[in-house]
Amino acid sequence: MSSSQKPLSYYHKTPIQIRFNDIDQLSHVTNSVYQQYFDLGRLNYFTEVLGEQMNWEVEGLVLASISIDYLIPIHLWDRIEVVTKVCEIGNKSLKMRQEIRNNSTGEVSAVSKAVMVCFSNSAGRSLPVPPRWRQRIALFEKDLNLDVKIH
């Protein structure tokens, strides 16, 4: 994000319980576990915001691309949460941004950027993002600029 852009507002938070087995020899959360934390945040986001459980056989979202920037280590006794935001919705995909926030220190420990594609496992192909999902996300993400008519 450039200095000319205003900071993103996150409306969805998922508290994360750090488990003892998340910790590596360096006494902090091992890098591969961060992905699990982001996964939990995404699943909670979609379940809560869409108001339904995804049925990946019919229509679901799958990761097409993900990047993680590791900024500051997380330790066993830290209190953390994942904040999640849909930033953009295309025809068949959407872009998300997530942060792991360390409430013990007030710092952002990691940032993830992801592209998710709407996909039907039974059909074996991508699908357009359902209109009901667009509407629910647009209602939730108050600052998302979409050409969506909400009834």
mmCIF file of the C-alpha atoms, coordinates in Angstrom:
data_MODEL
# 
_entry.id   MODEL 
# 
loop_
_atom_site.group_PDB 
_atom_site.id 
_atom_site.type_symbol 
_atom_site.label_atom_id 
_atom_site.label_alt_id 
_atom_site.label_comp_id 
_atom_site.label_asym_id 
_atom_site.label_entity_id 
_atom_site.label_seq_id 
_atom_site.pdbx_PDB_ins_code 
_atom_site.Cartn_x 
_atom_site.Cartn_y 
_atom_site.Cartn_z 
_atom_site.occupancy 
_atom_site.B_iso_or_equiv 
_atom_site.pdbx_formal_charge 
_atom_site.auth_seq_id 
_atom_site.auth_comp_id 
_atom_site.auth_asym_id 
_atom_site.auth_atom_id 
_atom_site.pdbx_PDB_model_num 
ATOM 1   C CA . MET A 1 1   ? 0.000   0.000   0.000   1.00 0.00 ? 1   MET A CA 1 
ATOM 2   C CA . SER A 1 2   ? 1.487   3.338   -0.989  1.00 0.00 ? 2   SER A CA 1 
ATOM 3   C CA . SER A 1 3   ? 1.534   6.296   1.363   1.00 0.00 ? 3   SER A CA 1 
ATOM 4   C CA . SER A 1 4   ? -1.176  7.990   -0.718  1.00 0.00 ? 4   SER A CA 1 
ATOM 5   C CA . GLN A 1 5   ? -3.666  5.191   -0.027  1.00 0.00 ? 5   GLN A CA 1 
ATOM 6   C CA . LYS A 1 6   ? -5.700  5.260   3.143   1.00 0.00 ? 6   LYS A CA 1 
ATOM 7   C CA . PRO A 1 7   ? -5.425  2.245   5.454   1.00 0.00 ? 7   PRO A CA 1 
ATOM 8   C CA . LEU A 1 8   ? -7.924  -0.542  4.904   1.00 0.00 ? 8   LEU A CA 1 
ATOM 9   C CA . SER A 1 9   ? -10.824 -0.931  7.304   1.00 0.00 ? 9   SER A CA 1 
ATOM 10  C CA . TYR A 1 10  ? -11.322 -4.490  8.459   1.00 0.00 ? 10  TYR A CA 1 
ATOM 11  C CA . TYR A 1 11  ? -14.804 -5.441  9.652   1.00 0.00 ? 11  TYR A CA 1 
ATOM 12  C CA . HIS A 1 12  ? -14.169 -9.143  10.301  1.00 0.00 ? 12  HIS A CA 1 
ATOM 13  C CA . LYS A 1 13  ? -11.999 -10.587 13.087  1.00 0.00 ? 13  LYS A CA 1 
ATOM 14  C CA . THR A 1 14  ? -11.224 -14.175 14.071  1.00 0.00 ? 14  THR A CA 1 
ATOM 15  C CA . PRO A 1 15  ? -9.496  -14.752 17.418  1.00 0.00 ? 15  PRO A CA 1 
ATOM 16  C CA . ILE A 1 16  ? -6.792  -17.420 17.152  1.00 0.00 ? 16  ILE A CA 1 
ATOM 17  C CA . GLN A 1 17  ? -5.701  -19.814 19.884  1.00 0.00 ? 17  GLN A CA 1 
ATOM 18  C CA . ILE A 1 18  ? -1.975  -20.464 19.644  1.00 0.00 ? 18  ILE A CA 1 
ATOM 19  C CA . ARG A 1 19  ? -1.220  -24.110 20.357  1.00 0.00 ? 19  ARG A CA 1 
ATOM 20  C CA . PHE A 1 20  ? 1.971   -25.380 21.945  1.00 0.00 ? 20  PHE A CA 1 
ATOM 21  C CA . ASN A 1 21  ? 2.706   -27.471 18.833  1.00 0.00 ? 21  ASN A CA 1 
ATOM 22  C CA . ASP A 1 22  ? 2.585   -24.261 16.698  1.00 0.00 ? 22  ASP A CA 1 
ATOM 23  C CA . ILE A 1 23  ? 5.903   -23.229 18.272  1.00 0.00 ? 23  ILE A CA 1 
ATOM 24  C CA . ASP A 1 24  ? 9.260   -24.079 16.664  1.00 0.00 ? 24  ASP A CA 1 
ATOM 25  C CA . GLN A 1 25  ? 12.816  -24.379 18.011  1.00 0.00 ? 25  GLN A CA 1 
ATOM 26  C CA . LEU A 1 26  ? 13.222  -20.614 17.872  1.00 0.00 ? 26  LEU A CA 1 
ATOM 27  C CA . SER A 1 27  ? 10.342  -20.246 20.411  1.00 0.00 ? 27  SER A CA 1 
ATOM 28  C CA . HIS A 1 28  ? 7.930   -18.593 18.000  1.00 0.00 ? 28  HIS A CA 1 
ATOM 29  C CA . VAL A 1 29  ? 5.103   -19.740 15.727  1.00 0.00 ? 29  VAL A CA 1 
ATOM 30  C CA . THR A 1 30  ? 6.583   -21.607 12.764  1.00 0.00 ? 30  THR A CA 1 
ATOM 31  C CA . ASN A 1 31  ? 5.972   -19.976 9.373   1.00 0.00 ? 31  ASN A CA 1 
ATOM 32  C CA . SER A 1 32  ? 3.838   -22.784 7.933   1.00 0.00 ? 32  SER A CA 1 
ATOM 33  C CA . VAL A 1 33  ? 1.294   -22.372 10.740  1.00 0.00 ? 33  VAL A CA 1 
ATOM 34  C CA . TYR A 1 34  ? 0.534   -18.790 9.673   1.00 0.00 ? 34  TYR A CA 1 
ATOM 35  C CA . GLN A 1 35  ? -1.218  -20.231 6.606   1.00 0.00 ? 35  GLN A CA 1 
ATOM 36  C CA . GLN A 1 36  ? -3.487  -22.259 8.907   1.00 0.00 ? 36  GLN A CA 1 
ATOM 37  C CA . TYR A 1 37  ? -4.377  -19.091 10.823  1.00 0.00 ? 37  TYR A CA 1 
ATOM 38  C CA . PHE A 1 38  ? -5.234  -17.304 7.563   1.00 0.00 ? 38  PHE A CA 1 
ATOM 39  C CA . ASP A 1 39  ? -7.318  -20.334 6.462   1.00 0.00 ? 39  ASP A CA 1 
ATOM 40  C CA . LEU A 1 40  ? -9.330  -20.155 9.694   1.00 0.00 ? 40  LEU A CA 1 
ATOM 41  C CA . GLY A 1 41  ? -9.918  -16.440 9.154   1.00 0.00 ? 41  GLY A CA 1 
ATOM 42  C CA . ARG A 1 42  ? -11.123 -16.990 5.570   1.00 0.00 ? 42  ARG A CA 1 
ATOM 43  C CA . LEU A 1 43  ? -13.446 -19.856 6.510   1.00 0.00 ? 43  LEU A CA 1 
ATOM 44  C CA . ASN A 1 44  ? -14.972 -17.856 9.380   1.00 0.00 ? 44  ASN A CA 1 
ATOM 45  C CA . TYR A 1 45  ? -15.332 -14.802 7.139   1.00 0.00 ? 45  TYR A CA 1 
ATOM 46  C CA . PHE A 1 46  ? -17.248 -16.620 4.426   1.00 0.00 ? 46  PHE A CA 1 
ATOM 47  C CA . THR A 1 47  ? -19.412 -18.621 6.833   1.00 0.00 ? 47  THR A CA 1 
ATOM 48  C CA . GLU A 1 48  ? -20.423 -15.484 8.738   1.00 0.00 ? 48  GLU A CA 1 
ATOM 49  C CA . VAL A 1 49  ? -20.643 -12.986 5.881   1.00 0.00 ? 49  VAL A CA 1 
ATOM 50  C CA . LEU A 1 50  ? -22.385 -15.295 3.382   1.00 0.00 ? 50  LEU A CA 1 
ATOM 51  C CA . GLY A 1 51  ? -24.643 -16.750 6.074   1.00 0.00 ? 51  GLY A CA 1 
ATOM 52  C CA . GLU A 1 52  ? -24.182 -20.288 4.753   1.00 0.00 ? 52  GLU A CA 1 
ATOM 53  C CA . GLN A 1 53  ? -21.708 -23.136 4.751   1.00 0.00 ? 53  GLN A CA 1 
ATOM 54  C CA . MET A 1 54  ? -20.004 -23.632 1.412   1.00 0.00 ? 54  MET A CA 1 
ATOM 55  C CA . ASN A 1 55  ? -20.760 -26.799 -0.476  1.00 0.00 ? 55  ASN A CA 1 
ATOM 56  C CA . TRP A 1 56  ? -17.600 -27.139 -2.574  1.00 0.00 ? 56  TRP A CA 1 
ATOM 57  C CA . GLU A 1 57  ? -19.262 -29.871 -4.681  1.00 0.00 ? 57  GLU A CA 1 
ATOM 58  C CA . VAL A 1 58  ? -21.756 -27.283 -5.978  1.00 0.00 ? 58  VAL A CA 1 
ATOM 59  C CA . GLU A 1 59  ? -20.125 -23.863 -5.521  1.00 0.00 ? 59  GLU A CA 1 
ATOM 60  C CA . GLY A 1 60  ? -17.246 -22.860 -3.325  1.00 0.00 ? 60  GLY A CA 1 
ATOM 61  C CA . LEU A 1 61  ? -14.099 -20.786 -3.327  1.00 0.00 ? 61  LEU A CA 1 
ATOM 62  C CA . VAL A 1 62  ? -10.628 -22.197 -3.872  1.00 0.00 ? 62  VAL A CA 1 
ATOM 63  C CA . LEU A 1 63  ? -7.254  -20.506 -3.563  1.00 0.00 ? 63  LEU A CA 1 
ATOM 64  C CA . ALA A 1 64  ? -5.687  -19.580 -6.892  1.00 0.00 ? 64  ALA A CA 1 
ATOM 65  C CA . SER A 1 65  ? -2.867  -17.455 -5.493  1.00 0.00 ? 65  SER A CA 1 
ATOM 66  C CA . ILE A 1 66  ? -1.545  -16.509 -2.074  1.00 0.00 ? 66  ILE A CA 1 
ATOM 67  C CA . SER A 1 67  ? 1.393   -14.542 -0.690  1.00 0.00 ? 67  SER A CA 1 
ATOM 68  C CA . ILE A 1 68  ? 2.418   -14.008 2.913   1.00 0.00 ? 68  ILE A CA 1 
ATOM 69  C CA . ASP A 1 69  ? 4.735   -11.334 4.252   1.00 0.00 ? 69  ASP A CA 1 
ATOM 70  C CA . TYR A 1 70  ? 6.150   -12.321 7.648   1.00 0.00 ? 70  TYR A CA 1 
ATOM 71  C CA . LEU A 1 71  ? 6.806   -9.143  9.603   1.00 0.00 ? 71  LEU A CA 1 
ATOM 72  C CA . ILE A 1 72  ? 7.198   -9.858  13.327  1.00 0.00 ? 72  ILE A CA 1 
ATOM 73  C CA . PRO A 1 73  ? 7.404   -13.231 15.138  1.00 0.00 ? 73  PRO A CA 1 
ATOM 74  C CA . ILE A 1 74  ? 4.478   -14.512 17.192  1.00 0.00 ? 74  ILE A CA 1 
ATOM 75  C CA . HIS A 1 75  ? 5.172   -16.182 20.543  1.00 0.00 ? 75  HIS A CA 1 
ATOM 76  C CA . LEU A 1 76  ? 3.211   -18.754 22.546  1.00 0.00 ? 76  LEU A CA 1 
ATOM 77  C CA . TRP A 1 77  ? 1.565   -16.376 25.008  1.00 0.00 ? 77  TRP A CA 1 
ATOM 78  C CA . ASP A 1 78  ? 0.677   -13.643 22.496  1.00 0.00 ? 78  ASP A CA 1 
ATOM 79  C CA . ARG A 1 79  ? -2.992  -12.842 21.928  1.00 0.00 ? 79  ARG A CA 1 
ATOM 80  C CA . ILE A 1 80  ? -3.606  -12.776 18.182  1.00 0.00 ? 80  ILE A CA 1 
ATOM 81  C CA . GLU A 1 81  ? -6.447  -12.402 15.713  1.00 0.00 ? 81  GLU A CA 1 
ATOM 82  C CA . VAL A 1 82  ? -6.828  -12.607 11.959  1.00 0.00 ? 82  VAL A CA 1 
ATOM 83  C CA . VAL A 1 83  ? -8.603  -9.711  10.275  1.00 0.00 ? 83  VAL A CA 1 
ATOM 84  C CA . THR A 1 84  ? -10.035 -10.409 6.828   1.00 0.00 ? 84  THR A CA 1 
ATOM 85  C CA . LYS A 1 85  ? -11.318 -8.242  3.992   1.00 0.00 ? 85  LYS A CA 1 
ATOM 86  C CA . VAL A 1 86  ? -12.575 -8.804  0.465   1.00 0.00 ? 86  VAL A CA 1 
ATOM 87  C CA . CYS A 1 87  ? -11.028 -5.932  -1.508  1.00 0.00 ? 87  CYS A CA 1 
ATOM 88  C CA . GLU A 1 88  ? -12.299 -6.664  -5.012  1.00 0.00 ? 88  GLU A CA 1 
ATOM 89  C CA . ILE A 1 89  ? -14.775 -8.967  -6.749  1.00 0.00 ? 89  ILE A CA 1 
ATOM 90  C CA . GLY A 1 90  ? -14.399 -9.920  -10.396 1.00 0.00 ? 90  GLY A CA 1 
ATOM 91  C CA . ASN A 1 91  ? -16.578 -12.168 -12.556 1.00 0.00 ? 91  ASN A CA 1 
ATOM 92  C CA . LYS A 1 92  ? -15.287 -15.522 -11.245 1.00 0.00 ? 92  LYS A CA 1 
ATOM 93  C CA . SER A 1 93  ? -12.797 -14.475 -8.573  1.00 0.00 ? 93  SER A CA 1 
ATOM 94  C CA . LEU A 1 94  ? -12.221 -12.178 -5.641  1.00 0.00 ? 94  LEU A CA 1 
ATOM 95  C CA . LYS A 1 95  ? -9.189  -10.629 -3.984  1.00 0.00 ? 95  LYS A CA 1 
ATOM 96  C CA . MET A 1 96  ? -8.675  -10.765 -0.242  1.00 0.00 ? 96  MET A CA 1 
ATOM 97  C CA . ARG A 1 97  ? -6.290  -9.213  2.210   1.00 0.00 ? 97  ARG A CA 1 
ATOM 98  C CA . GLN A 1 98  ? -5.688  -10.495 5.722   1.00 0.00 ? 98  GLN A CA 1 
ATOM 99  C CA . GLU A 1 99  ? -3.505  -9.518  8.645   1.00 0.00 ? 99  GLU A CA 1 
ATOM 100 C CA . ILE A 1 100 ? -2.465  -11.389 11.766  1.00 0.00 ? 100 ILE A CA 1 
ATOM 101 C CA . ARG A 1 101 ? -2.656  -8.777  14.482  1.00 0.00 ? 101 ARG A CA 1 
ATOM 102 C CA . ASN A 1 102 ? -0.835  -9.271  17.735  1.00 0.00 ? 102 ASN A CA 1 
ATOM 103 C CA . ASN A 1 103 ? -3.064  -7.745  20.395  1.00 0.00 ? 103 ASN A CA 1 
ATOM 104 C CA . SER A 1 104 ? -0.324  -8.276  23.012  1.00 0.00 ? 104 SER A CA 1 
ATOM 105 C CA . THR A 1 105 ? 2.059   -5.919  21.201  1.00 0.00 ? 105 THR A CA 1 
ATOM 106 C CA . GLY A 1 106 ? -0.307  -3.878  18.987  1.00 0.00 ? 106 GLY A CA 1 
ATOM 107 C CA . GLU A 1 107 ? 1.679   -4.859  15.885  1.00 0.00 ? 107 GLU A CA 1 
ATOM 108 C CA . VAL A 1 108 ? 0.830   -6.596  12.622  1.00 0.00 ? 108 VAL A CA 1 
ATOM 109 C CA . SER A 1 109 ? 2.762   -9.882  12.550  1.00 0.00 ? 109 SER A CA 1 
ATOM 110 C CA . ALA A 1 110 ? 1.963   -10.975 8.982   1.00 0.00 ? 110 ALA A CA 1 
ATOM 111 C CA . VAL A 1 111 ? 0.026   -9.880  5.896   1.00 0.00 ? 111 VAL A CA 1 
ATOM 112 C CA . SER A 1 112 ? -1.566  -12.189 3.328   1.00 0.00 ? 112 SER A CA 1 
ATOM 113 C CA . LYS A 1 113 ? -2.922  -11.374 -0.116  1.00 0.00 ? 113 LYS A CA 1 
ATOM 114 C CA . ALA A 1 114 ? -5.000  -14.009 -1.885  1.00 0.00 ? 114 ALA A CA 1 
ATOM 115 C CA . VAL A 1 115 ? -7.033  -14.566 -5.018  1.00 0.00 ? 115 VAL A CA 1 
ATOM 116 C CA . MET A 1 116 ? -9.961  -16.964 -4.622  1.00 0.00 ? 116 MET A CA 1 
ATOM 117 C CA . VAL A 1 117 ? -11.849 -18.493 -7.550  1.00 0.00 ? 117 VAL A CA 1 
ATOM 118 C CA . CYS A 1 118 ? -15.453 -19.656 -7.427  1.00 0.00 ? 118 CYS A CA 1 
ATOM 119 C CA . PHE A 1 119 ? -15.350 -23.343 -8.327  1.00 0.00 ? 119 PHE A CA 1 
ATOM 120 C CA . SER A 1 120 ? -17.681 -26.337 -8.658  1.00 0.00 ? 120 SER A CA 1 
ATOM 121 C CA . ASN A 1 121 ? -15.920 -29.566 -7.758  1.00 0.00 ? 121 ASN A CA 1 
ATOM 122 C CA . SER A 1 122 ? -18.684 -31.730 -9.261  1.00 0.00 ? 122 SER A CA 1 
ATOM 123 C CA . ALA A 1 123 ? -18.597 -29.808 -12.554 1.00 0.00 ? 123 ALA A CA 1 
ATOM 124 C CA . GLY A 1 124 ? -14.798 -29.515 -12.480 1.00 0.00 ? 124 GLY A CA 1 
ATOM 125 C CA . ARG A 1 125 ? -14.819 -25.874 -13.551 1.00 0.00 ? 125 ARG A CA 1 
ATOM 126 C CA . SER A 1 126 ? -14.850 -22.296 -12.368 1.00 0.00 ? 126 SER A CA 1 
ATOM 127 C CA . LEU A 1 127 ? -18.142 -20.461 -11.955 1.00 0.00 ? 127 LEU A CA 1 
ATOM 128 C CA . PRO A 1 128 ? -19.249 -16.845 -11.805 1.00 0.00 ? 128 PRO A CA 1 
ATOM 129 C CA . VAL A 1 129 ? -19.405 -15.499 -8.258  1.00 0.00 ? 129 VAL A CA 1 
ATOM 130 C CA . PRO A 1 130 ? -23.086 -15.973 -7.264  1.00 0.00 ? 130 PRO A CA 1 
ATOM 131 C CA . PRO A 1 131 ? -25.084 -12.711 -7.090  1.00 0.00 ? 131 PRO A CA 1 
ATOM 132 C CA . ARG A 1 132 ? -26.204 -13.489 -3.520  1.00 0.00 ? 132 ARG A CA 1 
ATOM 133 C CA . TRP A 1 133 ? -22.530 -13.684 -2.451  1.00 0.00 ? 133 TRP A CA 1 
ATOM 134 C CA . ARG A 1 134 ? -21.751 -10.380 -4.168  1.00 0.00 ? 134 ARG A CA 1 
ATOM 135 C CA . GLN A 1 135 ? -24.654 -8.722  -2.394  1.00 0.00 ? 135 GLN A CA 1 
ATOM 136 C CA . ARG A 1 136 ? -23.799 -10.105 1.060   1.00 0.00 ? 136 ARG A CA 1 
ATOM 137 C CA . ILE A 1 137 ? -20.125 -9.177  0.731   1.00 0.00 ? 137 ILE A CA 1 
ATOM 138 C CA . ALA A 1 138 ? -21.006 -5.679  -0.511  1.00 0.00 ? 138 ALA A CA 1 
ATOM 139 C CA . LEU A 1 139 ? -23.339 -5.174  2.458   1.00 0.00 ? 139 LEU A CA 1 
ATOM 140 C CA . PHE A 1 140 ? -20.659 -6.363  4.884   1.00 0.00 ? 140 PHE A CA 1 
ATOM 141 C CA . GLU A 1 141 ? -17.708 -4.522  3.321   1.00 0.00 ? 141 GLU A CA 1 
ATOM 142 C CA . LYS A 1 142 ? -19.134 -1.039  3.674   1.00 0.00 ? 142 LYS A CA 1 
ATOM 143 C CA . ASP A 1 143 ? -16.317 0.519   1.632   1.00 0.00 ? 143 ASP A CA 1 
ATOM 144 C CA . LEU A 1 144 ? -16.201 -2.022  -1.209  1.00 0.00 ? 144 LEU A CA 1 
ATOM 145 C CA . ASN A 1 145 ? -16.914 -0.311  -4.503  1.00 0.00 ? 145 ASN A CA 1 
ATOM 146 C CA . LEU A 1 146 ? -19.169 -2.682  -6.450  1.00 0.00 ? 146 LEU A CA 1 
ATOM 147 C CA . ASP A 1 147 ? -21.792 -2.122  -9.069  1.00 0.00 ? 147 ASP A CA 1 
ATOM 148 C CA . VAL A 1 148 ? -24.207 -4.298  -7.141  1.00 0.00 ? 148 VAL A CA 1 
ATOM 149 C CA . LYS A 1 149 ? -27.868 -3.479  -6.756  1.00 0.00 ? 149 LYS A CA 1 
ATOM 150 C CA . ILE A 1 150 ? -28.941 -4.516  -3.294  1.00 0.00 ? 150 ILE A CA 1 
ATOM 151 C CA . HIS A 1 151 ? -32.636 -5.181  -2.886  1.00 0.00 ? 151 HIS A CA 1 
# 
